[in-house]
Amino acid sequence: QVQLVESGGGVVQAGGSLRLSCVASGSTWTINAMAWYRQALGKQRELVARITVSGRTISYSDSVKDRFTISRHIAENTVSLQIDSLKPEETAVYYCNAEYGHNRGLDSWGQGTQVAVAS
């Protein structure tokens, strides 16, 4: 199994920046890709950014392109999300996700970290 722990959330003014981090532990050698999702109150969880372990494939939702940057640090089993130019409507709980188990299609989720953007 893979366990995930997020950190870095907080309260920020509109237009501000935050850096979220997610540390993976357990069977980290089976991780294929890691991603960040977010879920605002009363809304569905949505994919924000995803990166494969190799770093060759990176994708972002259209709403965050050019403002969010996902990166991975293999040695530390960490994935980070740099968030710039935050908007009030991006207030949400941000979750780290790991796709692992090679071809078994397993998923692991962190507990989430709250990001609040004040207008």
Residue, then its C-alpha position, 0 to 999 in steps of 0.5 A: q500500500v501507499q500512504l500520502v500526507e499533504s501539507g502547505g495549505g492555508v489562508v491567502q489573499a487573492g492573487g497570492s501563492l502557496r506551495l503544497s507538498c505530498v509525501a508518499s510512503g509504503s510501496t512507493w516503488t509501485i507508483n505510476a503517477m501522482a496527482w492533485y485534486r481539489q474539492a470545493l464545498g458542495k462540488q465534485r472533486e476535480l483533477v487539477a494536475r497530474i505527473t507520471v513518475s518519470g516526469r515525462t507526462i504532465s497535465y493540467s486542467d484548463s482552469v489552472k494552466d499557466r498558474f499551477t506547476i506540479s513537480r516530483h522529487i523522486a528521492e524524497n518520494t514527494v510531489s509538489l504543487q506551486i499555486d500562483s495567482l490564486k482566486p477566491e473560487e479556488t478555495a477548496v480542500y486539495y488532495c494528493n493522489a497516487e496511482y500505484g500497483h503498476n498494472r493493478g490500477l490502485d489508488s491512494w488518497g491523502q487526507g487533504t489540505q485546506v486552501a482558503v483564498a480571501s477576496 
